[in-house]
Each structure stands twice: as C-alpha cells, then as structure tokens.
Amino acid sequence: MQTIILFACLVSTYLMVIAKRMPALIMGFRYQSFFLFLVTLLMAIAERRIDLYSIAGLLLALKVVLIPGLLYRIVARIKANENLGLFLNTQLSLLCALGFTCLSWVFSARLLAPGNVLVTTTLTIAFFMVLAGIFLMIFRMTALAQIIGLLVMENGMFLLASTVSGGMPFFVEIAIFFDVFVSVLIMGFFVYRINKLFTHVDVNKLSRLKG
C-alpha cells in the first residue's frame, strides 16, 4: 500500500514538472501533499504514535487545504497570466525529471540503503522531490511557481527526514509547518504588491530594473 502511495507521489511530482499553467501546478502540489499525508498516516497507524497523527492532520489542513486555496486566491486576485513562463519546454523538463529520478535511485540504492527496496524507493522519491523543487525554482519565471517549488522541496525534505530518522521531534515539525505557512503568507503578499506595482509577476522581467 505504501509503495503505491509513494508511486502516486512520484507521478504528481512529474505532473508539476511538466505543467504549463498555474492551476495545474497548484493542483499537482495539492495531490503531492495529499499522498504525503497518506504516507504519514500509514506511519502513524503502524507505529501508533500520537505525534504522527497530529503531523498528518497538519499536513492535510495546511498543505492540502489552506495553502493551495491561498495560492488559488492569489492567482484570481491579481488576475495573473496562468502561463508559467518556461525556461525549458515540457519535453526537456520531462527529460530532466527522468535524469533526477535515475540520479536519486543510484544515490539511494548504492550509498544509503542497499538491499532494502522500500527504504530505497522512499529515499529516491524524497531526493527527487527536493531536486524537482529546485528545478521549479530555477526554470520557472513566475514568482508563484517559484513559491510552489520551495514548497515541493520542503515536502521532499519532510519525507527524507521521516524515512531516515523515523520522523523529526514533534515540536520541530510544528515549528517547520508554522514557518512554511507564514512564509507562504508573506511571499503571497509580496507577489500581490509586485503585481500591483509592475502589472506582472514574471521575475525575468524584473531583472530589467537593474541599474
């Protein structure tokens, strides 16, 4: 069951990498966060840990409901162009994603967890999510897409920490969730202000303001 959910998480990340429009990118993040919630819930049931149930609930509330809803509202409020502005087209983006997956698999299978298929698979997907988040932050020109890239990278780090250490301490997780939520609020405010002043959120165009 967990392997199927992890595969679904991988597929949702691929959908974000090849997404051309903002609603598709936000929906992909919502799906990814939901599958991450299911993985955490399965861990909580298997280990019978109250703190993991709480963390799963926070994942569902913040990353599946609140943050995607907030991003949808920002897109609607600033009436932003839904196109992401791709430095790389979808075909090259897909090839990069495949390369990231292979690199993550080799690193996990040969160096971290040789012989353990489930752990290797989880680590591979976690590393891939981190790399995919970095990719979105670098190769997507809109500020909102780069915010989602940061959130994807944080999802990957969460899955990685959960796999390696069996979950970070509860209060550390709470602090991270709070920081992520506040960061999204602040970045959303700045995106709104940038769009209001310059009528767009394409960070590539903002580089023209340099003296």
LINTAHU-V231562 format. One record per pair of residues at least 24 apart in sequence whose C-alpha atoms are under 8 Angstrom apart, sorted by sequence separation. I is the first residue (numbers start at 1). J is the second residue. D is the distance in Angstrom with one decimal. If there is no record, write none. Layout:
BEGIN
((I;J;D) (I;J;D))
END
This chain:
BEGIN
((8;32;7.8) (101;125;7.5) (104;128;6.0) (129;153;6.0) (130;154;7.2) (34;59;7.7) (130;155;7.6) (9;35;5.7) (33;59;7.0) (34;60;6.6) (129;155;7.1) (130;156;4.9) (8;35;6.9) (9;36;7.0) (33;60;7.5) (101;128;5.7) (129;156;4.7) (130;157;6.6) (100;128;5.9) (128;156;7.4) (6;35;7.2) (34;63;7.8) (126;155;7.9) (127;156;6.4) (151;180;7.8) (5;35;6.0) (6;36;7.9) (33;63;5.8) (34;64;5.8) (126;156;4.5) (127;157;7.8) (33;64;5.8) (97;128;8.0) (100;131;6.8) (125;156;7.6) (126;157;6.7) (100;132;7.7) (5;38;7.3) (6;39;7.5) (30;63;6.7) (31;64;7.5) (126;159;5.6) (127;160;7.2) (5;39;6.9) (30;64;5.1) (126;160;5.3) (30;65;7.8) (97;132;7.0) (123;159;7.9) (2;39;6.4) (122;159;7.7) (123;160;6.1) (147;184;7.4) (30;68;6.4) (122;160;7.7) (29;68;7.7) (2;42;7.4) (123;163;7.0) (147;187;7.4) (27;68;7.5) (122;163;7.1) (26;68;6.1) (119;163;7.1) (144;188;7.8) (26;71;7.3) (26;72;7.6) (144;191;7.3) (143;191;6.8) (23;72;7.4) (88;139;6.6) (87;139;5.2) (86;139;6.4) (87;140;6.2) (86;140;5.3) (87;141;7.1) (85;140;5.9) (86;141;6.5) (84;140;6.2) (85;141;5.2) (84;141;6.5) (85;142;6.5) (144;201;7.7) (84;142;5.9) (143;201;5.8) (23;82;7.2) (142;201;5.6) (143;202;6.4) (22;82;5.0) (142;202;4.5) (143;203;6.2) (21;82;5.1) (22;83;6.3) (84;145;6.8) (141;202;5.5) (142;203;5.8) (21;83;4.6) (22;84;6.1) (141;203;5.6) (142;204;7.8) (20;83;6.0) (21;84;5.5) (141;204;5.9) (20;84;5.8) (20;85;7.8) (20;86;7.6) (20;90;7.6) (19;90;7.4) (18;90;4.9) (17;90;7.7) (18;91;7.7) (71;144;7.8) (18;93;6.1) (17;93;6.3) (18;94;6.2) (17;94;6.9) (14;94;7.4) (17;97;7.2) (14;97;6.9) (67;181;7.3) (74;188;6.9) (78;192;6.3) (3;118;7.1) (10;125;6.2) (17;132;6.9) (52;167;7.9) (55;170;7.7) (62;177;8.0) (6;122;6.9) (9;125;7.9) (13;129;6.8) (67;184;7.5) (71;188;7.6) (78;195;6.7) (85;202;7.7) (3;121;7.9) (52;170;7.9) (55;173;7.2) (74;192;7.2) (78;196;7.6) (6;125;7.4) (10;129;7.8) (13;132;7.3) (17;136;7.0) (29;148;7.4) (36;155;7.8) (51;170;6.0) (55;174;7.6) (58;177;7.7) (62;181;7.3) (25;145;7.6) (80;200;6.9) (80;201;7.4) (26;148;7.4) (33;155;7.3) (22;145;7.2) (25;148;7.9) (29;152;7.0) (36;159;7.6))
END
